[in-house]
Every structure is written in C-alpha cells, then in structure tokens.
Amino acid sequence: MLKNQFFAPSLKSDIDFGFAELPRKRGSVLRSSWGRGKQRKSRMRILSKPFLTKYSHFIFVLLFLSSCSSKPHGDVALLDLIPKLVPDYSGVTIPPNIAPLNFNINEKGSAFYVKITSSNNSELELYSRTGTILIPEKKWKKLLTNSTGKELNIKIFSKDDKGNWSGFMPFTNKVASEPIDPFLYYRLLYPGYESWSELSINRRNLGTFKAMALIENTVVDENCVNCHSFNTGNTDNFLFHMRGTMGGTYFYSAGEFKKINLKTKEMKNGAVYPRWHPSGKYVAFSSNKIIQRFHAADNKKVEVSDLESSLVLYDVVKNEIMDIELADRDKFMDTYPEWSPDGKYLYFCRADQIGENYDYQQIKYNLYRASFDSVSRSFGNAELVFDAAQIDKSIAFPRISPNGRFLILTVFDYGCFPIWHKEADLYSIDLENFKVARLDLNSVYAESYHSWSSNGKWLVFSSKRGDGLSARPYLSYINENGSSEKPFILPQKDPDFYNSYLKTFNRPEFSTVKIELTPGEIRKLAKTEAIQAKWYKK
C-alpha cells in the first residue's frame, strides 16, 4: 500500500477509467479519488464491479505512476544551496503550538516536493506545481505535537520542464519545548498617517489563522483607539485608550469593562503609555505634552517628541490618580514606565527637560528605576540603570522578562519615538550584572514595540524589515542566557499575504486571555459616561 500518496496535477491518461473529475486548486495537493465520507461513496459508485475487475491492473499502474511523478525519482541532482523561501522559515526555532508555516519556494521549477521529517520519524510530505506550500493544519499540529523538543529536517526538491528532479540542501528547524501564548493582540493602521478612519485593535489565535477585530474605530464615530496594554503578571487585566468625543480609558477585568476619565483638572496633560503593576491594583502612566513633525524630504518621515512629560500612578481599586513624586522631577522628562515582575521597582526613560529653543536630535533618554512601596504608594530615589547618552544613543520601550532577569529595550539615535528610526535596534540588559548586548534578531530596518510571552521564552516585536514602511510582527525564541534566535514572521494562511497587505502591525502583545467584545457592545460602552478619576495629593 502506498503511504502518503500525492497525485501530480499534470498527470493525464488517454484511457478513460471512469474516475470523477478531481477538483483543482492552485498550490494545493491533489489526492486520489479514494476520498473520505460521502465523497468517497459517490466516486465508488462510478466504477462498476465488472469494470474494476477488467481494468484493475491498469488502475494500479496509473496510481503507481502518478505517485512516482509527484515524488523525486531516478537520478536526483543535488544542489549546493538552500532554497529561497518567502517568508523565510529556514533555520528557526518555533513553538509547538504555532500555526502552519506556509511558504513560497522562489526557485525555478515545474513542480516541487517537500518532505518534513522529525527526529522521531514523524513525517509530512507536500507537493505543489506552483511552489506555494500550504500545510494542512491537522497534520501540522500532529507533527509538532510528536516533535516537541526535537528537530525537523526539511528537504525540498524541484522538477524541471524535462521531468528531472533536483534536491536543495536540507535545513533544520527546532520545535521548542515551551509553547507560545495562545493569543496575540495588536493595532492595525495605515503606516503613514494616510487614514485615521480605519483603526482597530485585533486578536489573532496563534495556533490557527483565525483573527478578528476586537475594537474598530468605525463603530465609535472614528475615535482613535490606542495604547492597549495587558498585565503580564495577570493577563486578565487589560486596558485601552480612546481619544475623541467618546474618549476615556477602558479597563477590563474579570470579564467586565469600565470607562474611566483619568484626566483631572490638576493634570496638565493626559495619561498615556500604560503599564500594569503585577498585582493588578495599580497602573503607571506617563503624562506627556507631545509634538509631531512631518518631514517632506527627511528619511524619517515623522518625528514625535515630548515637550514635557512626567509619571503618574492610578490606583484601580480606589479610582485615584496621583503624581509619582521623584526628587527634582521638574528638571527631567520621564516616560515609558515598566514594572519589575515582583512589583518592587518602576523602570522608566528619562531625559533632561528641554527649553523653548532646542534641537530635537540632541534629546537623549537614559534608563532609570525607582523602588516602590505598594502599601504607602510611595517611591524611592531614581537611580541610573543604563546611560545611553554616553554612547550617543537614546532609548524607549523597556520590557522586563517575567522572571525579572532580562530587560529588552529599543536603542536609537535620538528622541523618544523610534518607530520611524531606521537605525532602531533591540538591546538586552542582564539585570543581574547590568551588561548590555545588541540582540541578534535585528535587521537594517526599525525594530520596536516588543513584548514577552508569559513564560518568558518568546519575544514578539514589530519590524519594518520588509519594505521599510509597514511594520510586521516577528517572533523569536529567547534562550536561557537572554540571546535571541533567528526571528520569523507571524505565519499567515496565504504566504503572499504580506506582499499586498498595506496596514502596519502596531504594538503587538501576547496574552493567555481571549477577550470577547462585539461591535455593539463596544459602541454601547463608548456611549456611556466615563467615571471620573479622583486626584490624590499627599
């Protein structure tokens, strides 16, 4: 009996054996008409018993020849190169619960054959006339389940117009033992401020290709939705911000939303860039006066700068908001707060307060931290952690691993908003010895908006390495010494997806929680009057 038999779509015969016409789909594998269920029964009725008896030998020969034509056979030439795959899923470490890594083989050939074999002898065979490899989800899931903690060996072959097969150099992917969080949340928008009428916060199931818009601004009178944030210590805590006529900060916990107006008369600026305290009782924000510059000729099309910024603390339980009192804070601009996993330290970015006349290219942010007493809601003195200005750089987006060992941040030339800085890279700080290292996952384009998985083994980040304009979500395995492995783009069902999709993936964040919210529910919530936060002054 032939195992994992795949039929060549180009196979034809001058003998009519009475088979029903097989459906054809671009890039798919055509299988024998011996299907399953109702389809199988209907096709069996086409063949009468006398017909099967008379032509059984010819049918067997046809099946055998079709199998041979879709698999490499005869003298196979071995090529000294790894095939070009788009997206590039070669030599990567992947989660055991990730969706199929569908890809295109960008090599010449009239047909292609792919064989994926695990070190425990589990295997998957695929065939395509176009070079588009679409992996069946159930078979992929079974393969990964059987290969957790092991390696996958991938062999790819191409057939030329004369029917001769060539084999490319095989490559190996590793299936990690640690799973990835089941959900990824991100904001979708056009990258160059072309349209503010199409903003949404979306959820993607990372084990499948299912994605949906959780919050769309088209159902809330085109108000801007932004700054979504999960509590990495307790991912049941979630919030997002909305600007406009339905403005407010929307807090989610235990399956319910509350709409809060955090801006009080005592505050000069609104609260942005939220980070949850691990206890879920507090959220740190920065309160910023922001200016945007749009350049006509500069390679950095947009520049976002703070004219002033400070840190504030919101007490979720008491509905109180207050200044984070740090010594000499009027001399500095503090932004981008981040809590340590034990909740005892608040990390943040700090630059000298600018005057009326300033050069925005000279603004440099360094990394600081201050101790926190959760009972008294008080902070200690700010201490320098990483002096980026000393190496003529600036920093943004500090994010600490769940075990508290590593802090990853974006390093770039100047300012506080790196997504338009081509030179922006991700760096890691070992908080045990404060050694700083540039991660291997970087490219020549901007990397930013990174987030840790709940087990601390996976990092998702936005990268513009595709076209320099639209950010795409990339995933990377982080090993025990804090080093990153080769990143790979979030897989899509159609491997050509990113070639034509214009929107940028902004602020991706992992979560273990599946938040359910219908357009009607979000509109009803947005129309409610916001609960006013109370200002607390010590």
TITOR-165561 format. One record per residue (C-alpha): residue in one letter; x, y, z. Coordinates in Angstrom, 1 decimal. Layout:
BEGIN
NODE   resn        u        v        w
NODE      a        X        Y        Z
...
END
This chain:
BEGIN
NODE   resn        u        v        w
NODE      m      0.0      0.0      0.0
NODE      l      1.4      3.4     -0.9
NODE      k      2.0      5.7      2.0
NODE      n      1.1      9.5      1.9
NODE      q      0.4      9.3     -1.8
NODE      f      0.1     12.6     -3.7
NODE      f     -1.1     12.8     -7.2
NODE      a      0.6     15.1     -9.8
NODE      p     -1.9     17.7    -11.1
NODE      s     -0.2     17.4    -14.5
NODE      l     -0.8     13.7    -14.8
NODE      k     -3.1     12.7    -17.6
NODE      s     -4.1      9.5    -19.4
NODE      d     -5.6      8.7    -22.8
NODE      i     -7.5      5.8    -21.2
NODE      d    -10.9      6.8    -19.6
NODE      f    -11.1      4.7    -16.4
NODE      g    -14.4      6.3    -15.3
NODE      f    -12.9      8.4    -12.5
NODE      a    -14.8     11.6    -11.5
NODE      e    -13.0     14.8    -12.3
NODE      l    -10.8     15.8     -9.4
NODE      p    -11.2     19.4     -8.1
NODE      r     -8.2     21.6     -8.7
NODE      k     -6.9     24.4     -6.5
NODE      r     -3.8     26.5     -7.0
NODE      g     -0.9     25.4     -4.8
NODE      s     -2.8     22.5     -3.3
NODE      v     -2.1     18.8     -3.3
NODE      l     -4.4     16.7     -5.3
NODE      r     -5.2     13.4     -3.7
NODE      s     -6.6     10.1     -5.0
NODE      s    -10.3     10.0     -5.7
NODE      w    -10.4      7.4     -2.9
NODE      g    -11.6     10.1     -0.6
NODE      r    -13.5     10.0      2.7
NODE      g    -17.1     10.1      3.7
NODE      k    -19.8     11.0      1.1
NODE      q    -17.3     12.0     -1.5
NODE      r    -15.7      8.6     -1.3
NODE      k    -19.0      6.7     -1.7
NODE      s    -20.2      8.8     -4.6
NODE      r    -17.0      8.1     -6.5
NODE      m    -17.1      4.5     -5.8
NODE      r    -20.5      4.2     -7.5
NODE      i    -19.0      5.4    -10.7
NODE      l    -16.9      2.2    -11.0
NODE      s    -18.9     -0.9    -11.6
NODE      k    -17.7     -4.2    -10.3
NODE      p    -17.1     -5.7    -13.9
NODE      f    -15.2     -2.5    -14.8
NODE      l    -13.0     -2.8    -11.7
NODE      t    -12.3     -6.4    -12.4
NODE      k    -11.4     -5.8    -16.1
NODE      y     -9.2     -2.8    -15.6
NODE      s     -7.8     -3.3    -12.0
NODE      h     -4.3     -3.9    -13.4
NODE      f     -4.4     -0.6    -15.3
NODE      i     -5.8      1.3    -12.4
NODE      f     -2.9      0.0    -10.2
NODE      v     -0.4      1.1    -12.8
NODE      l     -2.0      4.5    -13.0
NODE      l     -1.8      5.0     -9.2
NODE      f      1.8      3.9     -9.1
NODE      l      2.9      6.1    -12.0
NODE      s      1.1      9.2    -10.5
NODE      s      2.8      8.6     -7.2
NODE      c      6.2      8.4     -8.9
NODE      s      5.7     11.6    -10.9
NODE      s      4.9     13.7     -7.8
NODE      k      8.0     12.4     -5.8
NODE      p     11.7     12.7     -6.7
NODE      h     12.8      9.5     -8.5
NODE      g     15.6      8.4    -10.8
NODE      d     18.8     10.4    -10.8
NODE      v     18.3     13.4     -8.5
NODE      a     20.8     16.2     -8.8
NODE      l     22.0     17.7     -5.5
NODE      l     22.3     21.5     -5.4
NODE      d     24.7     23.2     -3.1
NODE      l     22.3     25.9     -1.9
NODE      i     19.3     26.3      0.4
NODE      p     16.1     27.2     -1.5
NODE      k     14.8     30.7     -1.2
NODE      l     11.6     30.7      0.9
NODE      v      9.2     33.5      1.3
NODE      p      8.6     34.0      4.1
NODE      d     11.9     32.7      5.3
NODE      y     11.1     29.8      7.7
NODE      s     14.5     28.1      7.5
NODE      g     16.8     27.6     10.5
NODE      v     14.3     28.9     13.0
NODE      t     13.1     27.7     16.4
NODE      i      9.3     27.5     16.5
NODE      p      6.7     27.0     19.2
NODE      p      5.0     23.6     19.5
NODE      n      1.6     25.3     19.1
NODE      i      2.2     27.7     16.2
NODE      a      0.0     27.7     13.1
NODE      p      1.4     26.1      9.9
NODE      l      4.4     27.9      8.4
NODE      n      3.0     28.2      4.8
NODE      f      5.6     29.5      2.3
NODE      n      6.5     30.0     -1.3
NODE      i      9.5     28.4     -2.9
NODE      n     11.1     31.2     -5.0
NODE      e     13.1     28.9     -7.3
NODE      k     12.6     27.7    -10.9
NODE      g     10.7     24.5    -11.4
NODE      s      7.5     23.0    -12.9
NODE      a      6.8     21.1     -9.7
NODE      f      8.1     21.0     -6.1
NODE      y      8.2     18.3     -3.4
NODE      v      8.7     19.0      0.3
NODE      k      9.4     16.4      2.9
NODE      i      9.4     17.3      6.6
NODE      t     10.8     14.7      9.0
NODE      s     11.1     14.7     12.7
NODE      s     13.9     13.1     14.6
NODE      n     11.3     10.6     16.0
NODE      n     10.5      9.6     12.3
NODE      s      7.2     11.5     12.1
NODE      e      6.9     13.0      8.6
NODE      l      4.9     15.2      6.4
NODE      e      5.0     15.2      2.5
NODE      l      3.8     18.0      0.3
NODE      y      3.6     18.6     -3.4
NODE      s      2.9     21.7     -5.5
NODE      r      3.1     22.7     -9.1
NODE      t      3.4     26.4     -8.3
NODE      g      5.9     26.4     -5.4
NODE      t      3.2     27.5     -3.0
NODE      i      3.3     25.2      0.0
NODE      l      0.1     25.1      2.1
NODE      i      0.4     22.8      5.1
NODE      p     -2.8     21.1      6.3
NODE      e     -3.5     22.3      9.8
NODE      k     -4.4     19.0     11.4
NODE      k     -1.3     17.2     10.0
NODE      w      0.9     20.1     11.1
NODE      k     -0.5     20.1     14.6
NODE      k      0.1     16.4     14.9
NODE      l      3.6     16.7     13.6
NODE      l      4.5     19.4     16.1
NODE      t      2.9     17.5     19.0
NODE      n      5.0     14.5     18.1
NODE      s      8.2     16.6     17.6
NODE      t      8.1     18.9     20.7
NODE      g     11.7     19.4     21.9
NODE      k     13.0     17.8     18.7
NODE      e     14.3     18.9     15.3
NODE      l     12.5     19.0     12.0
NODE      n     14.6     18.2      8.9
NODE      i     13.2     19.8      5.8
NODE      k     14.1     18.6      2.3
NODE      i     12.9     20.4     -0.8
NODE      f     13.1     19.2     -4.4
NODE      s     12.2     20.8     -7.7
NODE      k     11.4     19.3    -11.1
NODE      d     12.4     21.0    -14.4
NODE      d     10.4     21.0    -17.6
NODE      k     12.0     17.8    -18.8
NODE      g     10.9     15.9    -15.7
NODE      n     14.3     15.8    -14.0
NODE      w     14.4     16.3    -10.2
NODE      s     17.0     18.4     -8.2
NODE      g     17.4     18.4     -4.5
NODE      f     18.3     21.5     -2.5
NODE      m     20.4     21.5      0.7
NODE      p     18.2     20.4      3.6
NODE      f     17.8     22.6      6.6
NODE      t     16.7     22.1     10.2
NODE      n     14.1     23.8     12.3
NODE      k     13.8     23.2     16.0
NODE      v     10.5     22.7     17.8
NODE      a     10.8     24.2     21.3
NODE      s      9.5     22.6     24.4
NODE      e      8.0     25.8     25.6
NODE      p      4.7     26.9     24.0
NODE      i      3.8     30.4     22.9
NODE      d      0.8     32.2     24.5
NODE      p     -2.4     31.4     22.5
NODE      f     -3.3     34.9     21.5
NODE      l     -1.7     38.0     20.0
NODE      y     -3.3     41.4     20.2
NODE      y     -2.2     44.3     18.0
NODE      r     -3.3     47.5     16.4
NODE      l     -3.8     47.8     12.7
NODE      l     -3.5     51.2     10.9
NODE      y     -2.0     52.6      7.8
NODE      p      1.7     53.4      8.4
NODE      g      2.0     56.9      7.1
NODE      y     -1.0     58.6      8.7
NODE      e     -2.9     58.3      5.3
NODE      s     -6.2     57.5      7.1
NODE      w     -7.4     57.7     10.7
NODE      s    -10.8     56.3      9.8
NODE      e     -9.6     52.7      9.8
NODE      l     -8.0     51.9     13.2
NODE      s     -8.6     48.6     15.0
NODE      i     -7.3     46.5     17.9
NODE      n     -7.2     42.9     16.7
NODE      r     -6.8     39.4     18.2
NODE      r     -5.1     36.6     16.5
NODE      n     -5.1     32.9     17.5
NODE      l     -1.5     31.9     17.2
NODE      g     -2.3     28.2     16.9
NODE      t     -4.6     28.8     13.8
NODE      f     -5.1     31.5     11.3
NODE      k     -8.2     32.9     13.0
NODE      a     -8.1     36.6     13.5
NODE      m    -10.8     39.2     14.3
NODE      a    -11.1     42.9     15.0
NODE      l    -11.8     43.3     18.7
NODE      i    -12.3     47.1     18.7
NODE      e    -12.8     49.1     15.5
NODE      n    -13.0     52.9     15.5
NODE      t    -15.6     52.8     12.7
NODE      v    -18.2     51.8     15.2
NODE      v    -17.2     54.6     17.7
NODE      d    -17.5     57.6     15.3
NODE      e    -13.9     57.2     14.2
NODE      n    -12.5     58.0     17.6
NODE      c     -8.8     56.9     17.8
NODE      v     -8.2     53.7     19.7
NODE      n     -4.7     53.1     21.0
NODE      c     -2.4     52.2     23.9
NODE      h     -3.8     48.7     24.6
NODE      s     -2.0     47.0     27.5
NODE      f     -2.1     43.7     29.3
NODE      n     -0.8     42.9     32.8
NODE      t      2.0     40.4     32.1
NODE      g      1.7     39.2     35.8
NODE      n     -2.1     38.7     35.4
NODE      t     -3.2     38.8     31.8
NODE      d     -6.8     39.0     32.9
NODE      n     -6.1     42.8     33.3
NODE      f     -6.4     44.7     30.1
NODE      l     -7.0     48.3     29.1
NODE      f     -7.1     50.5     26.0
NODE      h     -7.4     54.2     25.4
NODE      m     -9.8     56.1     23.2
NODE      r     -9.4     59.7     22.0
NODE      g    -12.2     61.9     20.7
NODE      t    -15.9     62.5     21.6
NODE      m    -16.2     59.1     23.3
NODE      g    -12.8     59.4     24.9
NODE      g    -11.7     57.6     28.0
NODE      t     -9.5     54.8     29.3
NODE      y    -11.3     51.4     29.2
NODE      f    -10.3     48.9     31.9
NODE      y    -11.1     45.2     31.6
NODE      s    -11.0     42.7     34.5
NODE      a    -13.0     39.6     35.3
NODE      g    -14.9     39.8     32.0
NODE      e    -16.2     43.3     32.6
NODE      f    -15.2     46.8     31.2
NODE      k    -15.2     50.2     33.0
NODE      k    -14.8     53.5     31.2
NODE      i    -12.6     55.9     33.3
NODE      n    -11.7     59.6     32.7
NODE      l     -8.2     59.7     34.1
NODE      k     -7.6     63.4     33.2
NODE      t     -8.4     65.6     36.2
NODE      k     -8.2     69.4     36.5
NODE      e     -4.9     69.1     38.4
NODE      m     -3.2     67.4     35.4
NODE      k     -1.6     69.5     32.7
NODE      n     -1.6     66.5     30.2
NODE      g     -3.4     63.3     29.7
NODE      a     -2.2     59.8     30.7
NODE      v     -0.6     57.6     28.1
NODE      y      1.9     54.6     27.7
NODE      p      0.3     52.5     30.5
NODE      r      1.9     49.6     32.3
NODE      w      0.1     47.4     34.9
NODE      h      1.6     46.7     38.3
NODE      p      1.8     42.8     38.7
NODE      s     -0.8     43.0     41.5
NODE      g     -3.4     44.5     39.1
NODE      k     -4.0     47.2     41.7
NODE      y     -2.1     50.0     40.0
NODE      v     -1.3     51.2     36.5
NODE      a      1.7     53.6     35.9
NODE      f      1.3     56.1     33.1
NODE      s      3.3     58.9     31.7
NODE      s      1.6     62.3     31.3
NODE      n      3.0     63.9     28.1
NODE      k      2.8     67.0     26.0
NODE      i      3.6     65.7     22.6
NODE      i      4.5     67.3     19.3
NODE      q      4.6     65.7     15.9
NODE      r      6.8     66.8     12.9
NODE      f      6.2     65.7      9.4
NODE      h      9.2     65.9      7.1
NODE      a      8.9     66.2      3.4
NODE      a     12.4     65.1      2.4
NODE      d     14.0     63.5      5.5
NODE      n     14.3     59.7      5.5
NODE      k     12.5     59.9      8.9
NODE      k      9.0     61.0      7.7
NODE      v      7.6     61.5     11.1
NODE      e      9.2     62.6     14.3
NODE      v      7.4     62.5     17.7
NODE      s      8.9     64.5     20.6
NODE      d      7.9     65.3     24.1
NODE      l      7.9     68.9     25.2
NODE      e      7.3     67.8     28.8
NODE      s      6.4     64.5     30.5
NODE      s      6.1     63.1     34.0
NODE      l      4.9     59.8     35.6
NODE      v      1.6     59.3     37.3
NODE      l      0.1     56.4     39.2
NODE      y     -3.5     55.2     39.0
NODE      d     -5.0     53.2     41.9
NODE      v     -7.5     50.9     40.2
NODE      v     -9.2     49.9     43.4
NODE      k     -9.7     53.4     44.8
NODE      n    -10.1     55.2     41.5
NODE      e     -7.4     57.6     42.4
NODE      i     -4.6     59.1     40.3
NODE      m     -1.6     60.9     41.6
NODE      d      1.9     62.2     40.7
NODE      i      4.8     59.8     41.1
NODE      e      6.9     62.1     43.3
NODE      l     10.6     61.8     42.3
NODE      a     13.3     64.2     43.5
NODE      d     14.0     67.1     41.1
NODE      r     11.4     65.7     38.7
NODE      d     10.8     69.1     37.2
NODE      k     14.3     69.0     35.7
NODE      f     13.5     65.9     33.6
NODE      m     11.1     64.4     31.2
NODE      d     10.1     60.9     32.4
NODE      t      8.2     58.5     30.2
NODE      y      7.6     54.8     29.3
NODE      p      7.2     53.2     32.7
NODE      e      7.7     49.5     33.2
NODE      w      7.3     47.4     36.4
NODE      s      9.7     44.7     37.6
NODE      p      7.8     41.3     37.9
NODE      d      7.9     41.5     41.7
NODE      g      6.4     45.0     41.6
NODE      k      9.2     46.4     43.8
NODE      y     10.7     48.7     41.1
NODE      l      9.4     51.0     38.4
NODE      y     11.7     51.4     35.4
NODE      f     11.4     54.4     33.1
NODE      c     13.1     56.5     30.4
NODE      r     14.4     59.9     31.4
NODE      a     15.9     62.9     29.5
NODE      d     16.8     66.4     30.6
NODE      q     13.9     68.9     30.4
NODE      i     14.2     70.9     27.2
NODE      g     13.8     74.7     27.0
NODE      e     11.9     76.9     24.5
NODE      n     14.8     76.6     22.0
NODE      y     16.1     73.1     21.5
NODE      d     17.5     70.7     18.9
NODE      y     15.3     67.6     18.9
NODE      q     18.2     65.5     17.6
NODE      q     20.1     66.2     20.8
NODE      i     17.4     64.8     23.1
NODE      k     18.7     61.5     24.6
NODE      y     16.8     59.3     27.1
NODE      n     18.5     57.0     29.6
NODE      l     17.1     54.1     31.7
NODE      y     16.3     54.7     35.3
NODE      r     14.4     52.9     38.1
NODE      a     12.9     53.8     41.5
NODE      s     11.8     51.5     44.3
NODE      f      8.1     51.2     45.1
NODE      d      6.2     50.6     48.3
NODE      s      2.8     49.2     47.3
NODE      v      1.3     49.8     50.7
NODE      s      2.1     53.5     51.0
NODE      r      2.1     54.0     47.2
NODE      s      5.5     55.8     47.6
NODE      f      8.7     55.7     45.5
NODE      g     12.4     55.9     46.4
NODE      n     15.1     57.9     44.6
NODE      a     15.7     57.5     40.9
NODE      e     18.9     55.5     40.1
NODE      l     20.6     55.2     36.7
NODE      v     20.5     51.8     35.1
NODE      f     21.8     52.4     31.6
NODE      d     23.4     55.5     30.3
NODE      a     22.5     55.5     26.6
NODE      a     23.6     59.2     26.1
NODE      q     27.1     58.2     26.9
NODE      i     27.2     56.2     23.7
NODE      d     25.3     59.0     21.9
NODE      k     22.1     57.0     21.8
NODE      s     18.5     57.2     23.2
NODE      i     16.1     54.5     24.4
NODE      a     12.4     53.6     24.6
NODE      f     10.0     50.8     25.5
NODE      p     11.7     49.0     28.3
NODE      r     10.2     45.5     28.8
NODE      i     11.3     43.0     31.5
NODE      s     11.1     39.3     31.2
NODE      p      8.6     37.5     33.5
NODE      n     11.4     36.0     35.6
NODE      g     12.9     39.5     36.1
NODE      r     16.3     38.5     34.6
NODE      f     16.4     40.4     31.3
NODE      l     15.2     43.8     30.2
NODE      i     14.8     44.5     26.4
NODE      l     14.5     48.0     25.1
NODE      t     14.8     49.9     21.8
NODE      v     18.0     51.8     21.2
NODE      f     18.2     54.5     18.5
NODE      d     19.9     57.8     17.7
NODE      y     17.7     60.4     19.5
NODE      g     14.3     61.3     20.8
NODE      c     11.6     59.1     22.4
NODE      f      9.7     57.6     19.5
NODE      p     11.8     55.1     17.4
NODE      i      9.3     53.5     15.0
NODE      w     10.4     55.9     12.2
NODE      h     14.1     55.5     13.0
NODE      k     15.7     53.0     10.6
NODE      e     18.6     52.5     13.0
NODE      a     16.4     51.5     15.9
NODE      d     17.5     48.1     17.3
NODE      l     16.6     45.9     20.2
NODE      y     19.1     45.5     23.1
NODE      s     19.0     43.3     26.1
NODE      i     20.2     44.2     29.7
NODE      d     21.0     41.4     32.1
NODE      l     19.6     42.8     35.4
NODE      e     21.9     40.6     37.4
NODE      n     25.1     42.3     36.2
NODE      f     23.7     45.1     34.0
NODE      k     25.6     44.0     30.9
NODE      v     24.1     45.4     27.7
NODE      a     24.1     43.5     24.4
NODE      r     22.6     44.0     21.0
NODE      l     20.3     41.2     20.1
NODE      d     20.9     39.0     17.0
NODE      l     17.3     39.4     15.8
NODE      n     17.9     42.9     14.5
NODE      s     17.8     44.0     10.8
NODE      v     18.8     47.1      8.9
NODE      y     15.3     48.5      9.5
NODE      a     13.5     49.7     12.6
NODE      e     12.6     47.2     15.3
NODE      s     10.3     48.3     18.1
NODE      y      7.2     47.5     20.1
NODE      h      8.3     44.3     21.7
NODE      s      6.5     42.0     24.2
NODE      w      7.4     39.0     26.2
NODE      s      5.3     35.8     26.4
NODE      s      4.0     34.8     29.8
NODE      n      6.7     32.0     30.1
NODE      g      9.5     34.4     29.1
NODE      k     10.7     32.2     26.2
NODE      w      9.2     34.1     23.3
NODE      l      9.5     37.7     22.1
NODE      v      7.2     39.4     19.6
NODE      f      8.3     42.7     18.0
NODE      s      7.3     45.0     15.2
NODE      s      9.9     45.1     12.4
NODE      k      9.9     47.1      9.2
NODE      r     12.5     44.8      7.5
NODE      g     10.1     44.0      4.7
NODE      d      9.7     47.4      2.9
NODE      g     10.9     49.9      5.4
NODE      l      7.4     51.3      5.8
NODE      s      4.9     48.8      7.2
NODE      a      5.7     47.0     10.5
NODE      r      5.2     43.3     10.7
NODE      p      5.1     41.0     13.8
NODE      y      8.1     38.8     14.2
NODE      l      8.6     36.0     16.7
NODE      s     11.9     35.0     18.3
NODE      y     12.9     32.3     20.8
NODE      i     14.9     33.7     23.8
NODE      n     17.2     31.2     25.3
NODE      e     18.3     30.9     28.9
NODE      n     21.2     33.4     28.6
NODE      g     19.0     36.0     27.1
NODE      s     20.2     35.7     23.5
NODE      s     17.7     35.7     20.6
NODE      e     17.4     33.2     17.9
NODE      k     16.6     33.8     14.2
NODE      p     13.2     35.5     14.1
NODE      f     10.3     34.5     11.8
NODE      i      7.3     36.5     10.7
NODE      l      3.9     35.7     12.0
NODE      p      2.6     32.9      9.7
NODE      q     -0.5     33.6      7.5
NODE      k     -2.7     31.1      5.6
NODE      d     -1.7     32.8      2.4
NODE      p      2.1     33.1      2.2
NODE      d      1.7     36.1     -0.2
NODE      f     -0.3     38.0      2.5
NODE      y      2.3     40.5      3.5
NODE      n      3.2     41.4     -0.2
NODE      s     -0.2     43.1     -0.7
NODE      y     -1.4     44.0      2.8
NODE      l     -0.8     47.7      3.4
NODE      k     -1.5     48.2      7.1
NODE      t      1.1     48.2      9.8
NODE      f      1.0     45.9     12.9
NODE      n      1.4     48.2     15.8
NODE      r      2.1     47.3     19.5
NODE      p      1.8     43.5     19.4
NODE      e      1.2     41.9     22.8
NODE      f      0.9     38.3     23.9
NODE      s     -2.0     37.2     26.1
NODE      t     -3.4     34.0     27.5
NODE      v     -6.9     35.6     27.7
NODE      k     -9.5     35.5     24.9
NODE      i    -11.4     38.8     25.3
NODE      e    -14.8     38.7     23.7
NODE      l    -16.3     42.0     22.6
NODE      t    -18.9     42.6     19.8
NODE      p    -19.1     45.9     17.9
NODE      g    -22.5     46.6     19.5
NODE      e    -21.0     46.1     23.0
NODE      i    -18.1     48.4     22.4
NODE      r    -20.4     51.1     20.9
NODE      k    -22.8     50.8     23.9
NODE      l    -19.8     51.1     26.3
NODE      a    -18.3     54.0     24.4
NODE      k    -21.6     56.0     24.7
NODE      t    -21.7     55.7     28.5
NODE      e    -20.4     58.5     30.6
NODE      a    -16.9     57.9     31.9
NODE      i    -16.3     57.5     35.6
NODE      q    -14.2     60.4     36.8
NODE      a    -10.9     59.5     38.5
NODE      k    -10.1     61.4     41.7
NODE      w     -6.9     63.3     42.2
NODE      y     -4.9     62.3     45.2
NODE      k     -2.4     64.7     46.8
NODE      k     -0.1     63.6     49.6
END
